Amino acid sequence: MNTIKCPNCGHPIKEYKNPLPTVDIIIEIGGGIVLIERKNFPFGWALPGGFVDYGESLEEAAIRESQEETGLAISLQKQLGSYSSPKRDPRFHTVTTVFIASAHGVPIGQDDAKQAGIFTKKELPEMAFDHKLIIEDYFKTKK
């Protein structure tokens, strides 16, 4: 474990690295689910989602991220689960809580999304992160 200096006294202290909390949202709409194409690395299609802000609940983060990336106001239905593989995001170790939500309207890619679209199980594009696994788990619950 690395050490850093205490900013007050200069004493060496252990540097702790913790996974970063994130949320991802499976938005059910018009017989499909909403995906966004990412503007930033890692590129590709993904579920709407992002980092939880300090002082924000997971539910609040899911609602905010959905609005920022798709322009959709969502209604959270339930949690699908959590995913925590240290390799799920090539940038950092993240732990995501995945929500299933419903919405009405047309998703429009905003913020860090190039575009947004509605996809059925049969027409899913290549996915970023571990979102293919998450979506497979989601469709298993629909059987």
Buried (B, 14 or more C-beta within 10 A) or exposed (E): EEEEEEEEEEEEEEEEEEBBBBBBBBBBBEEBBBBBBBEEEEEBBBBBBBBBEEEBEBBEBBBBBBBBBBBBEBEBEEBBEEBEEEEBBEEEBBBBBBBBBEBEEBBBBBBEBEBBBBBEEEEBEEBBBBBBEBBEBBEEEEE
